[in-house]
Amino acid sequence: MTQITIQLDDSTFKALETAAVQSHTSVSKWIEKRILQELKHEWPENYFSLFGSLDEDDLVEPPEIPFEYDSKRENL
């Protein structure tokens, strides 16, 4: 297996370690998974579960704003 070396600042590495711990995996496996996801060009995990997750009331078009509230525009 090929090995690579990357340089990260301390805060980025801490965030990486935290993400790996939360995923119950090693830092190396966490990075490998993210690289593979990026290279696959697929929809993100759980993307299609979003469909139907909003109520129709959430998708109501807002009322038109009266023209009088529009900003003054510069004549060109």
PDB file of N, H, CA, C and O in Angstrom:
ATOM      1  N   MET A   1       0.847  -1.178   0.000  1.00  0.00           N
ATOM      2  CA  MET A   1       0.000   0.000   0.000  1.00  0.00           C
ATOM      3  C   MET A   1       0.888   1.236   0.000  1.00  0.00           C
ATOM      4  O   MET A   1       1.890   1.291   0.714  1.00  0.00           O
ATOM      5  N   THR A   2       0.519   2.215  -0.796  1.00  0.00           N
ATOM      6  H   THR A   2      -0.294   2.170  -1.376  1.00  0.00           H
ATOM      7  CA  THR A   2       1.290   3.452  -0.902  1.00  0.00           C
ATOM      8  C   THR A   2       1.050   4.332   0.319  1.00  0.00           C
ATOM      9  O   THR A   2      -0.062   4.392   0.843  1.00  0.00           O
ATOM     10  N   GLN A   3       2.087   5.002   0.759  1.00  0.00           N
ATOM     11  H   GLN A   3       2.990   4.953   0.333  1.00  0.00           H
ATOM     12  CA  GLN A   3       1.974   5.940   1.868  1.00  0.00           C
ATOM     13  C   GLN A   3       2.221   7.343   1.345  1.00  0.00           C
ATOM     14  O   GLN A   3       3.032   7.549   0.442  1.00  0.00           O
ATOM     15  N   ILE A   4       1.508   8.309   1.925  1.00  0.00           N
ATOM     16  H   ILE A   4       0.849   8.142   2.658  1.00  0.00           H
ATOM     17  CA  ILE A   4       1.725   9.713   1.577  1.00  0.00           C
ATOM     18  C   ILE A   4       1.941  10.498   2.858  1.00  0.00           C
ATOM     19  O   ILE A   4       1.570  10.051   3.944  1.00  0.00           O
ATOM     20  N   THR A   5       2.537  11.654   2.725  1.00  0.00           N
ATOM     21  H   THR A   5       2.838  12.017   1.843  1.00  0.00           H
ATOM     22  CA  THR A   5       2.756  12.547   3.857  1.00  0.00           C
ATOM     23  C   THR A   5       2.087  13.875   3.536  1.00  0.00           C
ATOM     24  O   THR A   5       2.247  14.411   2.440  1.00  0.00           O
ATOM     25  N   ILE A   6       1.337  14.401   4.499  1.00  0.00           N
ATOM     26  H   ILE A   6       1.208  13.966   5.389  1.00  0.00           H
ATOM     27  CA  ILE A   6       0.729  15.723   4.338  1.00  0.00           C
ATOM     28  C   ILE A   6       1.079  16.564   5.553  1.00  0.00           C
ATOM     29  O   ILE A   6       1.381  16.035   6.623  1.00  0.00           O
ATOM     30  N   GLN A   7       1.036  17.862   5.382  1.00  0.00           N
ATOM     31  H   GLN A   7       0.791  18.292   4.513  1.00  0.00           H
ATOM     32  CA  GLN A   7       1.300  18.773   6.483  1.00  0.00           C
ATOM     33  C   GLN A   7       0.011  19.492   6.838  1.00  0.00           C
ATOM     34  O   GLN A   7      -0.659  20.057   5.974  1.00  0.00           O
ATOM     35  N   LEU A   8      -0.330  19.465   8.124  1.00  0.00           N
ATOM     36  H   LEU A   8       0.214  19.005   8.826  1.00  0.00           H
ATOM     37  CA  LEU A   8      -1.536  20.121   8.620  1.00  0.00           C
ATOM     38  C   LEU A   8      -1.176  20.983   9.811  1.00  0.00           C
ATOM     39  O   LEU A   8      -0.281  20.638  10.582  1.00  0.00           O
ATOM     40  N   ASP A   9      -1.865  22.100   9.966  1.00  0.00           N
ATOM     41  H   ASP A   9      -2.592  22.380   9.339  1.00  0.00           H
ATOM     42  CA  ASP A   9      -1.670  22.878  11.187  1.00  0.00           C
ATOM     43  C   ASP A   9      -2.334  22.135  12.344  1.00  0.00           C
ATOM     44  O   ASP A   9      -3.145  21.234  12.130  1.00  0.00           O
ATOM     45  N   ASP A  10      -1.990  22.515  13.553  1.00  0.00           N
ATOM     46  H   ASP A  10      -1.331  23.247  13.727  1.00  0.00           H
ATOM     47  CA  ASP A  10      -2.456  21.788  14.738  1.00  0.00           C
ATOM     48  C   ASP A  10      -3.975  21.735  14.854  1.00  0.00           C
ATOM     49  O   ASP A  10      -4.535  20.690  15.182  1.00  0.00           O
ATOM     50  N   SER A  11      -4.646  22.854  14.587  1.00  0.00           N
ATOM     51  H   SER A  11      -4.191  23.704  14.320  1.00  0.00           H
ATOM     52  CA  SER A  11      -6.103  22.870  14.751  1.00  0.00           C
ATOM     53  C   SER A  11      -6.788  21.974  13.714  1.00  0.00           C
ATOM     54  O   SER A  11      -7.790  21.327  14.019  1.00  0.00           O
ATOM     55  N   THR A  12      -6.252  21.936  12.496  1.00  0.00           N
ATOM     56  H   THR A  12      -5.438  22.462  12.249  1.00  0.00           H
ATOM     57  CA  THR A  12      -6.818  21.063  11.469  1.00  0.00           C
ATOM     58  C   THR A  12      -6.617  19.605  11.845  1.00  0.00           C
ATOM     59  O   THR A  12      -7.519  18.785  11.672  1.00  0.00           O
ATOM     60  N   PHE A  13      -5.437  19.277  12.359  1.00  0.00           N
ATOM     61  H   PHE A  13      -4.705  19.943  12.500  1.00  0.00           H
ATOM     62  CA  PHE A  13      -5.178  17.892  12.755  1.00  0.00           C
ATOM     63  C   PHE A  13      -6.079  17.480  13.915  1.00  0.00           C
ATOM     64  O   PHE A  13      -6.574  16.353  13.941  1.00  0.00           O
ATOM     65  N   LYS A  14      -6.293  18.373  14.867  1.00  0.00           N
ATOM     66  H   LYS A  14      -5.890  19.288  14.845  1.00  0.00           H
ATOM     67  CA  LYS A  14      -7.194  18.063  15.988  1.00  0.00           C
ATOM     68  C   LYS A  14      -8.608  17.798  15.478  1.00  0.00           C
ATOM     69  O   LYS A  14      -9.271  16.866  15.933  1.00  0.00           O
ATOM     70  N   ALA A  15      -9.070  18.623  14.527  1.00  0.00           N
ATOM     71  H   ALA A  15      -8.531  19.380  14.158  1.00  0.00           H
ATOM     72  CA  ALA A  15     -10.401  18.424  13.947  1.00  0.00           C
ATOM     73  C   ALA A  15     -10.463  17.098  13.206  1.00  0.00           C
ATOM     74  O   ALA A  15     -11.474  16.398  13.271  1.00  0.00           O
ATOM     75  N   LEU A  16      -9.398  16.748  12.505  1.00  0.00           N
ATOM     76  H   LEU A  16      -8.577  17.317  12.452  1.00  0.00           H
ATOM     77  CA  LEU A  16      -9.317  15.472  11.799  1.00  0.00           C
ATOM     78  C   LEU A  16      -9.374  14.305  12.774  1.00  0.00           C
ATOM     79  O   LEU A  16     -10.104  13.340  12.546  1.00  0.00           O
ATOM     80  N   GLU A  17      -8.612  14.384  13.853  1.00  0.00           N
ATOM     81  H   GLU A  17      -8.019  15.168  14.039  1.00  0.00           H
ATOM     82  CA  GLU A  17      -8.639  13.326  14.871  1.00  0.00           C
ATOM     83  C   GLU A  17     -10.033  13.175  15.470  1.00  0.00           C
ATOM     84  O   GLU A  17     -10.511  12.057  15.662  1.00  0.00           O
ATOM     85  N   THR A  18     -10.676  14.285  15.762  1.00  0.00           N
ATOM     86  H   THR A  18     -10.287  15.193  15.606  1.00  0.00           H
ATOM     87  CA  THR A  18     -12.025  14.252  16.329  1.00  0.00           C
ATOM     88  C   THR A  18     -13.003  13.593  15.369  1.00  0.00           C
ATOM     89  O   THR A  18     -13.819  12.769  15.782  1.00  0.00           O
ATOM     90  N   ALA A  19     -12.926  13.949  14.091  1.00  0.00           N
ATOM     91  H   ALA A  19     -12.262  14.618  13.756  1.00  0.00           H
ATOM     92  CA  ALA A  19     -13.812  13.354  13.087  1.00  0.00           C
ATOM     93  C   ALA A  19     -13.581  11.855  12.974  1.00  0.00           C
ATOM     94  O   ALA A  19     -14.536  11.090  12.840  1.00  0.00           O
ATOM     95  N   ALA A  20     -12.331  11.428  13.027  1.00  0.00           N
ATOM     96  H   ALA A  20     -11.555  12.049  13.137  1.00  0.00           H
ATOM     97  CA  ALA A  20     -12.016  10.000  12.944  1.00  0.00           C
ATOM     98  C   ALA A  20     -12.555   9.253  14.162  1.00  0.00           C
ATOM     99  O   ALA A  20     -13.110   8.163  14.023  1.00  0.00           O
ATOM    100  N   VAL A  21     -12.397   9.824  15.340  1.00  0.00           N
ATOM    101  H   VAL A  21     -11.946  10.709  15.452  1.00  0.00           H
ATOM    102  CA  VAL A  21     -12.912   9.186  16.561  1.00  0.00           C
ATOM    103  C   VAL A  21     -14.431   9.070  16.495  1.00  0.00           C
ATOM    104  O   VAL A  21     -14.989   8.032  16.851  1.00  0.00           O
ATOM    105  N   GLN A  22     -15.104  10.128  16.041  1.00  0.00           N
ATOM    106  H   GLN A  22     -14.650  10.971  15.752  1.00  0.00           H
ATOM    107  CA  GLN A  22     -16.562  10.097  15.932  1.00  0.00           C
ATOM    108  C   GLN A  22     -17.032   9.072  14.912  1.00  0.00           C
ATOM    109  O   GLN A  22     -18.140   8.547  15.022  1.00  0.00           O
ATOM    110  N   SER A  23     -16.195   8.784  13.920  1.00  0.00           N
ATOM    111  H   SER A  23     -15.295   9.211  13.831  1.00  0.00           H
ATOM    112  CA  SER A  23     -16.531   7.783  12.903  1.00  0.00           C
ATOM    113  C   SER A  23     -16.079   6.380  13.303  1.00  0.00           C
ATOM    114  O   SER A  23     -16.265   5.422  12.552  1.00  0.00           O
ATOM    115  N   HIS A  24     -15.487   6.269  14.486  1.00  0.00           N
ATOM    116  H   HIS A  24     -15.335   7.047  15.096  1.00  0.00           H
ATOM    117  CA  HIS A  24     -14.984   4.980  14.987  1.00  0.00           C
ATOM    118  C   HIS A  24     -14.006   4.351  14.001  1.00  0.00           C
ATOM    119  O   HIS A  24     -14.094   3.162  13.695  1.00  0.00           O
ATOM    120  N   THR A  25     -13.073   5.165  13.509  1.00  0.00           N
ATOM    121  H   THR A  25     -13.001   6.131  13.758  1.00  0.00           H
ATOM    122  CA  THR A  25     -12.088   4.689  12.544  1.00  0.00           C
ATOM    123  C   THR A  25     -10.759   5.392  12.782  1.00  0.00           C
ATOM    124  O   THR A  25     -10.685   6.347  13.555  1.00  0.00           O
ATOM    125  N   SER A  26      -9.726   4.925  12.126  1.00  0.00           N
ATOM    126  H   SER A  26      -9.786   4.149  11.498  1.00  0.00           H
ATOM    127  CA  SER A  26      -8.417   5.568  12.233  1.00  0.00           C
ATOM    128  C   SER A  26      -8.386   6.820  11.360  1.00  0.00           C
ATOM    129  O   SER A  26      -9.210   6.995  10.463  1.00  0.00           O
ATOM    130  N   VAL A  27      -7.425   7.674  11.644  1.00  0.00           N
ATOM    131  H   VAL A  27      -6.755   7.531  12.373  1.00  0.00           H
ATOM    132  CA  VAL A  27      -7.254   8.883  10.838  1.00  0.00           C
ATOM    133  C   VAL A  27      -6.977   8.498   9.389  1.00  0.00           C
ATOM    134  O   VAL A  27      -7.526   9.101   8.467  1.00  0.00           O
ATOM    135  N   SER A  28      -6.135   7.505   9.192  1.00  0.00           N
ATOM    136  H   SER A  28      -5.689   7.015   9.941  1.00  0.00           H
ATOM    137  CA  SER A  28      -5.788   7.060   7.843  1.00  0.00           C
ATOM    138  C   SER A  28      -7.015   6.572   7.075  1.00  0.00           C
ATOM    139  O   SER A  28      -7.211   6.935   5.915  1.00  0.00           O
ATOM    140  N   LYS A  29      -7.840   5.749   7.724  1.00  0.00           N
ATOM    141  H   LYS A  29      -7.681   5.455   8.666  1.00  0.00           H
ATOM    142  CA  LYS A  29      -9.051   5.236   7.063  1.00  0.00           C
ATOM    143  C   LYS A  29     -10.053   6.357   6.813  1.00  0.00           C
ATOM    144  O   LYS A  29     -10.734   6.359   5.788  1.00  0.00           O
ATOM    145  N   TRP A  30     -10.150   7.303   7.733  1.00  0.00           N
ATOM    146  H   TRP A  30      -9.596   7.301   8.566  1.00  0.00           H
ATOM    147  CA  TRP A  30     -11.068   8.428   7.562  1.00  0.00           C
ATOM    148  C   TRP A  30     -10.683   9.231   6.323  1.00  0.00           C
ATOM    149  O   TRP A  30     -11.543   9.585   5.517  1.00  0.00           O
ATOM    150  N   ILE A  31      -9.384   9.519   6.171  1.00  0.00           N
ATOM    151  H   ILE A  31      -8.684   9.232   6.826  1.00  0.00           H
ATOM    152  CA  ILE A  31      -8.905  10.267   5.003  1.00  0.00           C
ATOM    153  C   ILE A  31      -9.129   9.459   3.734  1.00  0.00           C
ATOM    154  O   ILE A  31      -9.571  10.005   2.723  1.00  0.00           O
ATOM    155  N   GLU A  32      -8.829   8.159   3.775  1.00  0.00           N
ATOM    156  H   GLU A  32      -8.470   7.715   4.596  1.00  0.00           H
ATOM    157  CA  GLU A  32      -9.022   7.302   2.601  1.00  0.00           C
ATOM    158  C   GLU A  32     -10.479   7.318   2.143  1.00  0.00           C
ATOM    159  O   GLU A  32     -10.758   7.416   0.948  1.00  0.00           O
ATOM    160  N   LYS A  33     -11.406   7.222   3.098  1.00  0.00           N
ATOM    161  H   LYS A  33     -11.180   7.143   4.068  1.00  0.00           H
ATOM    162  CA  LYS A  33     -12.830   7.229   2.756  1.00  0.00           C
ATOM    163  C   LYS A  33     -13.218   8.542   2.080  1.00  0.00           C
ATOM    164  O   LYS A  33     -13.951   8.535   1.091  1.00  0.00           O
ATOM    165  N   ARG A  34     -12.733   9.669   2.606  1.00  0.00           N
ATOM    166  H   ARG A  34     -12.137   9.674   3.410  1.00  0.00           H
ATOM    167  CA  ARG A  34     -13.071  10.969   2.030  1.00  0.00           C
ATOM    168  C   ARG A  34     -12.488  11.124   0.624  1.00  0.00           C
ATOM    169  O   ARG A  34     -13.141  11.682  -0.258  1.00  0.00           O
ATOM    170  N   ILE A  35     -11.280  10.639   0.415  1.00  0.00           N
ATOM    171  H   ILE A  35     -10.750  10.186   1.131  1.00  0.00           H
ATOM    172  CA  ILE A  35     -10.673  10.715  -0.918  1.00  0.00           C
ATOM    173  C   ILE A  35     -11.475   9.879  -1.900  1.00  0.00           C
ATOM    174  O   ILE A  35     -11.753  10.325  -3.013  1.00  0.00           O
ATOM    175  N   LEU A  36     -11.850   8.671  -1.500  1.00  0.00           N
ATOM    176  H   LEU A  36     -11.625   8.309  -0.595  1.00  0.00           H
ATOM    177  CA  LEU A  36     -12.634   7.806  -2.385  1.00  0.00           C
ATOM    178  C   LEU A  36     -13.986   8.427  -2.714  1.00  0.00           C
ATOM    179  O   LEU A  36     -14.448   8.335  -3.851  1.00  0.00           O
ATOM    180  N   GLN A  37     -14.624   9.058  -1.730  1.00  0.00           N
ATOM    181  H   GLN A  37     -14.248   9.132  -0.806  1.00  0.00           H
ATOM    182  CA  GLN A  37     -15.899   9.733  -1.978  1.00  0.00           C
ATOM    183  C   GLN A  37     -15.720  10.837  -3.014  1.00  0.00           C
ATOM    184  O   GLN A  37     -16.553  10.996  -3.906  1.00  0.00           O
ATOM    185  N   GLU A  38     -14.661  11.582  -2.899  1.00  0.00           N
ATOM    186  H   GLU A  38     -13.984  11.453  -2.174  1.00  0.00           H
ATOM    187  CA  GLU A  38     -14.407  12.685  -3.822  1.00  0.00           C
ATOM    188  C   GLU A  38     -14.136  12.170  -5.231  1.00  0.00           C
ATOM    189  O   GLU A  38     -14.548  12.795  -6.209  1.00  0.00           O
ATOM    190  N   LEU A  39     -13.461  11.060  -5.342  1.00  0.00           N
ATOM    191  H   LEU A  39     -13.126  10.553  -4.548  1.00  0.00           H
ATOM    192  CA  LEU A  39     -13.096  10.521  -6.649  1.00  0.00           C
ATOM    193  C   LEU A  39     -14.242   9.796  -7.340  1.00  0.00           C
ATOM    194  O   LEU A  39     -14.217   9.628  -8.560  1.00  0.00           O
ATOM    195  N   LYS A  40     -15.237   9.367  -6.587  1.00  0.00           N
ATOM    196  H   LYS A  40     -15.257   9.503  -5.596  1.00  0.00           H
ATOM    197  CA  LYS A  40     -16.355   8.618  -7.168  1.00  0.00           C
ATOM    198  C   LYS A  40     -17.315   9.501  -7.949  1.00  0.00           C
ATOM    199  O   LYS A  40     -17.991   9.012  -8.854  1.00  0.00           O
ATOM    200  N   HIS A  41     -17.392  10.770  -7.630  1.00  0.00           N
ATOM    201  H   HIS A  41     -16.842  11.167  -6.895  1.00  0.00           H
ATOM    202  CA  HIS A  41     -18.332  11.691  -8.279  1.00  0.00           C
ATOM    203  C   HIS A  41     -19.770  11.179  -8.145  1.00  0.00           C
ATOM    204  O   HIS A  41     -20.530  11.182  -9.113  1.00  0.00           O
ATOM    205  N   GLU A  42     -20.123  10.751  -6.969  1.00  0.00           N
ATOM    206  H   GLU A  42     -19.505  10.748  -6.183  1.00  0.00           H
ATOM    207  CA  GLU A  42     -21.475  10.274  -6.698  1.00  0.00           C
ATOM    208  C   GLU A  42     -22.184  11.265  -5.787  1.00  0.00           C
ATOM    209  O   GLU A  42     -21.580  12.192  -5.248  1.00  0.00           O
ATOM    210  N   TRP A  43     -23.480  11.039  -5.633  1.00  0.00           N
ATOM    211  H   TRP A  43     -23.970  10.286  -6.072  1.00  0.00           H
ATOM    212  CA  TRP A  43     -24.259  11.872  -4.724  1.00  0.00           C
ATOM    213  C   TRP A  43     -23.788  11.614  -3.297  1.00  0.00           C
ATOM    214  O   TRP A  43     -23.403  10.491  -2.972  1.00  0.00           O
ATOM    215  N   PRO A  44     -23.811  12.630  -2.443  1.00  0.00           N
ATOM    216  CA  PRO A  44     -23.405  12.440  -1.048  1.00  0.00           C
ATOM    217  C   PRO A  44     -24.303  11.423  -0.341  1.00  0.00           C
ATOM    218  O   PRO A  44     -25.450  11.202  -0.730  1.00  0.00           O
ATOM    219  N   GLU A  45     -23.756  10.819   0.694  1.00  0.00           N
ATOM    220  H   GLU A  45     -22.824  10.999   1.011  1.00  0.00           H
ATOM    221  CA  GLU A  45     -24.509   9.852   1.483  1.00  0.00           C
ATOM    222  C   GLU A  45     -25.790  10.504   2.004  1.00  0.00           C
ATOM    223  O   GLU A  45     -25.760  11.644   2.468  1.00  0.00           O
ATOM    224  N   ASN A  46     -26.893   9.800   1.933  1.00  0.00           N
ATOM    225  H   ASN A  46     -26.917   8.874   1.556  1.00  0.00           H
ATOM    226  CA  ASN A  46     -28.220  10.244   2.395  1.00  0.00           C
ATOM    227  C   ASN A  46     -28.807  11.383   1.559  1.00  0.00           C
ATOM    228  O   ASN A  46     -29.791  11.995   1.975  1.00  0.00           O
ATOM    229  N   TYR A  47     -28.235  11.681   0.405  1.00  0.00           N
ATOM    230  H   TYR A  47     -27.436  11.184   0.067  1.00  0.00           H
ATOM    231  CA  TYR A  47     -28.744  12.772  -0.441  1.00  0.00           C
ATOM    232  C   TYR A  47     -30.206  12.544  -0.816  1.00  0.00           C
ATOM    233  O   TYR A  47     -31.025  13.456  -0.702  1.00  0.00           O
ATOM    234  N   PHE A  48     -30.532  11.340  -1.260  1.00  0.00           N
ATOM    235  H   PHE A  48     -29.866  10.599  -1.352  1.00  0.00           H
ATOM    236  CA  PHE A  48     -31.879  11.080  -1.748  1.00  0.00           C
ATOM    237  C   PHE A  48     -32.899  10.954  -0.618  1.00  0.00           C
ATOM    238  O   PHE A  48     -34.102  10.994  -0.875  1.00  0.00           O
ATOM    239  N   SER A  49     -32.448  10.803   0.612  1.00  0.00           N
ATOM    240  H   SER A  49     -31.470  10.770   0.821  1.00  0.00           H
ATOM    241  CA  SER A  49     -33.394  10.773   1.728  1.00  0.00           C
ATOM    242  C   SER A  49     -33.956  12.169   2.007  1.00  0.00           C
ATOM    243  O   SER A  49     -34.923  12.306   2.756  1.00  0.00           O
ATOM    244  N   LEU A  50     -33.364  13.197   1.415  1.00  0.00           N
ATOM    245  H   LEU A  50     -32.579  13.086   0.806  1.00  0.00           H
ATOM    246  CA  LEU A  50     -33.877  14.559   1.589  1.00  0.00           C
ATOM    247  C   LEU A  50     -35.199  14.779   0.862  1.00  0.00           C
ATOM    248  O   LEU A  50     -36.015  15.596   1.288  1.00  0.00           O
ATOM    249  N   PHE A  51     -35.414  14.048  -0.240  1.00  0.00           N
ATOM    250  H   PHE A  51     -34.752  13.384  -0.586  1.00  0.00           H
ATOM    251  CA  PHE A  51     -36.647  14.217  -0.997  1.00  0.00           C
ATOM    252  C   PHE A  51     -37.846  13.851  -0.133  1.00  0.00           C
ATOM    253  O   PHE A  51     -37.897  12.770   0.454  1.00  0.00           O
ATOM    254  N   GLY A  52     -38.808  14.763  -0.062  1.00  0.00           N
ATOM    255  H   GLY A  52     -38.768  15.641  -0.539  1.00  0.00           H
ATOM    256  CA  GLY A  52     -39.996  14.540   0.748  1.00  0.00           C
ATOM    257  C   GLY A  52     -39.802  14.873   2.213  1.00  0.00           C
ATOM    258  O   GLY A  52     -40.714  14.669   3.014  1.00  0.00           O
ATOM    259  N   SER A  53     -38.635  15.383   2.584  1.00  0.00           N
ATOM    260  H   SER A  53     -37.894  15.550   1.934  1.00  0.00           H
ATOM    261  CA  SER A  53     -38.387  15.674   3.996  1.00  0.00           C
ATOM    262  C   SER A  53     -38.970  17.023   4.425  1.00  0.00           C
ATOM    263  O   SER A  53     -39.033  17.311   5.620  1.00  0.00           O
ATOM    264  N   LEU A  54     -39.396  17.851   3.469  1.00  0.00           N
ATOM    265  H   LEU A  54     -39.345  17.617   2.498  1.00  0.00           H
ATOM    266  CA  LEU A  54     -40.023  19.134   3.786  1.00  0.00           C
ATOM    267  C   LEU A  54     -41.528  19.047   3.579  1.00  0.00           C
ATOM    268  O   LEU A  54     -42.003  18.358   2.676  1.00  0.00           O
ATOM    269  N   ASP A  55     -42.269  19.750   4.422  1.00  0.00           N
ATOM    270  H   ASP A  55     -41.883  20.309   5.156  1.00  0.00           H
ATOM    271  CA  ASP A  55     -43.710  19.856   4.216  1.00  0.00           C
ATOM    272  C   ASP A  55     -43.961  20.826   3.064  1.00  0.00           C
ATOM    273  O   ASP A  55     -43.147  21.711   2.801  1.00  0.00           O
ATOM    274  N   GLU A  56     -45.082  20.656   2.386  1.00  0.00           N
ATOM    275  H   GLU A  56     -45.743  19.937   2.600  1.00  0.00           H
ATOM    276  CA  GLU A  56     -45.384  21.551   1.261  1.00  0.00           C
ATOM    277  C   GLU A  56     -45.514  23.000   1.722  1.00  0.00           C
ATOM    278  O   GLU A  56     -45.240  23.920   0.951  1.00  0.00           O
ATOM    279  N   ASP A  57     -45.928  23.210   2.967  1.00  0.00           N
ATOM    280  H   ASP A  57     -46.150  22.462   3.592  1.00  0.00           H
ATOM    281  CA  ASP A  57     -46.059  24.570   3.486  1.00  0.00           C
ATOM    282  C   ASP A  57     -44.707  25.281   3.544  1.00  0.00           C
ATOM    283  O   ASP A  57     -44.650  26.510   3.524  1.00  0.00           O
ATOM    284  N   ASP A  58     -43.616  24.506   3.616  1.00  0.00           N
ATOM    285  H   ASP A  58     -43.663  23.507   3.633  1.00  0.00           H
ATOM    286  CA  ASP A  58     -42.282  25.100   3.657  1.00  0.00           C
ATOM    287  C   ASP A  58     -41.861  25.655   2.303  1.00  0.00           C
ATOM    288  O   ASP A  58     -40.896  26.413   2.217  1.00  0.00           O
ATOM    289  N   LEU A  59     -42.571  25.287   1.254  1.00  0.00           N
ATOM    290  H   LEU A  59     -43.356  24.670   1.323  1.00  0.00           H
ATOM    291  CA  LEU A  59     -42.176  25.661  -0.099  1.00  0.00           C
ATOM    292  C   LEU A  59     -43.088  26.712  -0.718  1.00  0.00           C
ATOM    293  O   LEU A  59     -43.198  26.794  -1.942  1.00  0.00           O
ATOM    294  N   VAL A  60     -43.739  27.510   0.110  1.00  0.00           N
ATOM    295  H   VAL A  60     -43.650  27.444   1.104  1.00  0.00           H
ATOM    296  CA  VAL A  60     -44.651  28.546  -0.373  1.00  0.00           C
ATOM    297  C   VAL A  60     -43.840  29.740  -0.870  1.00  0.00           C
ATOM    298  O   VAL A  60     -42.903  30.184  -0.207  1.00  0.00           O
ATOM    299  N   GLU A  61     -44.212  30.258  -2.046  1.00  0.00           N
ATOM    300  H   GLU A  61     -44.974  29.897  -2.584  1.00  0.00           H
ATOM    301  CA  GLU A  61     -43.525  31.423  -2.598  1.00  0.00           C
ATOM    302  C   GLU A  61     -43.861  32.648  -1.753  1.00  0.00           C
ATOM    303  O   GLU A  61     -45.031  32.875  -1.445  1.00  0.00           O
ATOM    304  N   PRO A  62     -42.863  33.438  -1.374  1.00  0.00           N
ATOM    305  CA  PRO A  62     -43.138  34.621  -0.555  1.00  0.00           C
ATOM    306  C   PRO A  62     -43.892  35.669  -1.371  1.00  0.00           C
ATOM    307  O   PRO A  62     -43.821  35.670  -2.600  1.00  0.00           O
ATOM    308  N   PRO A  63     -44.616  36.564  -0.686  1.00  0.00           N
ATOM    309  CA  PRO A  63     -45.356  37.601  -1.412  1.00  0.00           C
ATOM    310  C   PRO A  63     -44.391  38.560  -2.118  1.00  0.00           C
ATOM    311  O   PRO A  63     -43.247  38.735  -1.698  1.00  0.00           O
ATOM    312  N   GLU A  64     -44.876  39.169  -3.189  1.00  0.00           N
ATOM    313  H   GLU A  64     -45.805  39.026  -3.530  1.00  0.00           H
ATOM    314  CA  GLU A  64     -44.080  40.131  -3.957  1.00  0.00           C
ATOM    315  C   GLU A  64     -43.845  41.376  -3.105  1.00  0.00           C
ATOM    316  O   GLU A  64     -44.757  41.840  -2.420  1.00  0.00           O
ATOM    317  N   ILE A  65     -42.649  41.910  -3.142  1.00  0.00           N
ATOM    318  H   ILE A  65     -41.909  41.533  -3.698  1.00  0.00           H
ATOM    319  CA  ILE A  65     -42.324  43.129  -2.406  1.00  0.00           C
ATOM    320  C   ILE A  65     -42.764  44.323  -3.254  1.00  0.00           C
ATOM    321  O   ILE A  65     -42.441  44.393  -4.440  1.00  0.00           O
ATOM    322  N   PRO A  66     -43.503  45.268  -2.648  1.00  0.00           N
ATOM    323  CA  PRO A  66     -43.962  46.427  -3.420  1.00  0.00           C
ATOM    324  C   PRO A  66     -42.789  47.211  -4.010  1.00  0.00           C
ATOM    325  O   PRO A  66     -41.726  47.314  -3.396  1.00  0.00           O
ATOM    326  N   PHE A  67     -42.995  47.757  -5.199  1.00  0.00           N
ATOM    327  H   PHE A  67     -43.858  47.674  -5.697  1.00  0.00           H
ATOM    328  CA  PHE A  67     -41.961  48.495  -5.913  1.00  0.00           C
ATOM    329  C   PHE A  67     -41.448  49.684  -5.100  1.00  0.00           C
ATOM    330  O   PHE A  67     -40.282  50.060  -5.218  1.00  0.00           O
ATOM    331  N   GLU A  68     -42.306  50.269  -4.284  1.00  0.00           N
ATOM    332  H   GLU A  68     -43.254  49.964  -4.188  1.00  0.00           H
ATOM    333  CA  GLU A  68     -41.908  51.455  -3.509  1.00  0.00           C
ATOM    334  C   GLU A  68     -40.781  51.157  -2.518  1.00  0.00           C
ATOM    335  O   GLU A  68     -40.091  52.076  -2.077  1.00  0.00           O
ATOM    336  N   TYR A  69     -40.588  49.896  -2.166  1.00  0.00           N
ATOM    337  H   TYR A  69     -41.148  49.149  -2.524  1.00  0.00           H
ATOM    338  CA  TYR A  69     -39.519  49.521  -1.240  1.00  0.00           C
ATOM    339  C   TYR A  69     -38.197  49.240  -1.960  1.00  0.00           C
ATOM    340  O   TYR A  69     -37.187  48.953  -1.318  1.00  0.00           O
ATOM    341  N   ASP A  70     -38.206  49.323  -3.276  1.00  0.00           N
ATOM    342  H   ASP A  70     -39.027  49.557  -3.798  1.00  0.00           H
ATOM    343  CA  ASP A  70     -36.998  49.068  -4.052  1.00  0.00           C
ATOM    344  C   ASP A  70     -35.991  50.197  -3.814  1.00  0.00           C
ATOM    345  O   ASP A  70     -36.383  51.326  -3.520  1.00  0.00           O
ATOM    346  N   SER A  71     -34.732  49.901  -3.936  1.00  0.00           N
ATOM    347  H   SER A  71     -34.414  48.984  -4.175  1.00  0.00           H
ATOM    348  CA  SER A  71     -33.680  50.907  -3.752  1.00  0.00           C
ATOM    349  C   SER A  71     -33.652  51.871  -4.925  1.00  0.00           C
ATOM    350  O   SER A  71     -33.987  51.518  -6.056  1.00  0.00           O
ATOM    351  N   LYS A  72     -33.246  53.093  -4.627  1.00  0.00           N
ATOM    352  H   LYS A  72     -32.975  53.379  -3.708  1.00  0.00           H
ATOM    353  CA  LYS A  72     -33.053  54.073  -5.699  1.00  0.00           C
ATOM    354  C   LYS A  72     -31.905  53.585  -6.574  1.00  0.00           C
ATOM    355  O   LYS A  72     -30.913  53.049  -6.080  1.00  0.00           O
ATOM    356  N   ARG A  73     -32.052  53.776  -7.854  1.00  0.00           N
ATOM    357  H   ARG A  73     -32.858  54.212  -8.256  1.00  0.00           H
ATOM    358  CA  ARG A  73     -31.024  53.319  -8.787  1.00  0.00           C
ATOM    359  C   ARG A  73     -30.390  54.500  -9.497  1.00  0.00           C
ATOM    360  O   ARG A  73     -31.034  55.520  -9.748  1.00  0.00           O
ATOM    361  N   GLU A  74     -29.147  54.343  -9.808  1.00  0.00           N
ATOM    362  H   GLU A  74     -28.625  53.515  -9.604  1.00  0.00           H
ATOM    363  CA  GLU A  74     -28.405  55.386 -10.504  1.00  0.00           C
ATOM    364  C   GLU A  74     -28.766  55.359 -11.982  1.00  0.00           C
ATOM    365  O   GLU A  74     -28.772  54.300 -12.610  1.00  0.00           O
ATOM    366  N   ASN A  75     -29.068  56.535 -12.531  1.00  0.00           N
ATOM    367  H   ASN A  75     -29.063  57.395 -12.020  1.00  0.00           H
ATOM    368  CA  ASN A  75     -29.329  56.629 -13.968  1.00  0.00           C
ATOM    369  C   ASN A  75     -28.007  56.564 -14.714  1.00  0.00           C
ATOM    370  O   ASN A  75     -27.054  57.267 -14.378  1.00  0.00           O
ATOM    371  N   LEU A  76     -27.962  55.731 -15.706  1.00  0.00           N
ATOM    372  H   LEU A  76     -28.736  55.159 -15.978  1.00  0.00           H
ATOM    373  CA  LEU A  76     -26.728  55.602 -16.487  1.00  0.00           C
ATOM    374  C   LEU A  76     -26.829  56.348 -17.784  1.00  0.00           C
ATOM    375  O   LEU A  76     -25.882  56.351 -18.571  1.00  0.00           O
TER     376      LEU A  76
END
